[in-house]
């Protein structure tokens, strides 16, 4: 009995030793290896001539290393392909060693020995063992066979970047985009918000896109994306994180209930009602006004997540210019109503700005131009016009001109910013109006008035006598409504030379006729006196006086 007990204990100990020995010599994957050349024919013997490892074999004594193929028929069967031409593997440092042939062992012959038939297309696992034992520590690699050619399959690292558009309103369509590099890496991308999957999209030519509904609450929406390659042997997986800003929906009406345009112009004391959608239901929203020291009480968001018909009055002493009424639920994230404040009753116009608060015009150097500026043909100016619908198309036309101009586009605040206008080179002198009109029925319109030409170079207005002189007939008569018109016309020098000479001849003729008349009268008087003896000439003719 004691003998049997002793034998049982001995066999148990031997079994334990064998089991421990098996575990101690189980193969350990040490890393990866590459070969050179990295491609060739499946009939080549040896299939490649050099191998390089990513680490050492950690051996204390150099050993022959073997290149082997994991049998497609059994993962535990290793089929030899080549062996090192020198012993190596001592220590932990990577090494490179030449490979020599094993007689009759090509990749094609070993695949056939595993029961495969041509074509041998596919992906296979190769190992480099630190010694000749099939349980020796090893390095791994993948090879791919296509037709009669094999290639080392090295996994490429992929990177992923994500993006989302800005300005998407709550509840709107939000397009998430992931960019995979290299673009040849096929696969799929899953988008997530935290642990919640938003959906999966295929990666095609390096891009994956997924359109989802934006959340009902505005603010930052963090999201992540994970790329899973179709061919995990060729490409690695990748991940990235990003965020999208979801805009609140803000609208406003005037005291009559009429909808206000984007970025409206509001006068001091004007009353409006503002509605903001996109808050957390029942949350508290803080109200502030930029550029103002006025304070406002907090408001409570309704059950639909909105601040509805908030009554706002433009405060006194608010400076003219750009302002915004802001509603904030979370620090740093605002729902904003931008507007332009104006006080037309008390503000005096500045010579460097325009009277229209919706219009600002500068020259090329950025200097503001005054109201109705004088411009030269070919001069360039920059026009900023406000009050349009967000992102509206704006037509640009010049009155009394056939010139055509590039259309403008309003930004998200309803402003056409720095539109470049060049005065046409063939423009006529005088007053002109350039109109920037929203391309919609009853759309907002802004007019820019300017003049061209130099008024100081024009001839002075004619005087009354100058204007009358033009009526003087060329025949010298004093026709017209006024005698002075004919006479003045001759003196002014503005009539023709023939008209002036005709007037002078008429005066000489009148004098000659008068002289003849006086001469005839004198002759008749002399004859009469002689007949009467009242007048004598010479001796004896002298009258006697007593």
Secondary structure, DSSP 8 states (H G I E B T S, - for coil): -HHHHHHHHHHHHHHHHHHHHHHHT---EEEEEEEESSEEETT-SSS-SEEEESS---BSS-B--EEEEE-TT-TT-EEEEEEESS-B-BSSS--EEEEEE-TT--HHHHHHHTT--S---EEEEEEEESSS-TTS-EEEEEEEEETTEEEEE--B--EEEEEE-S-EETTSEEEEEEEEESTT--EEEEEEETTEEEEEEEEBTTEEEEEEE--SS-EEEEEEEEEEES-TTTB--EEEEEEEEEE-EEEEEETTS-B--TTEEEETT-EEEEEEE-S-TT-EEEEEETT-------EE--TTSEEEEEEEE--TT--SEEEEEEEEEETTEEEEEEEEEE-TTT----TTS-S-TTEEEEETTS-B--TT-EE-TT-EEEEEE----TT-EEEEEETT-------EE--TTS-EEEEEEE--TT--SEEEEEEEEESSTT--EEEEEEEES-GGGS-----HHHHHHTT--TTS---SS-HHHHHHHHHHS-S-HHHHHHHHHHHHHHHHHHHHHHHHHHHHHHHHHHHTT----STT-S----
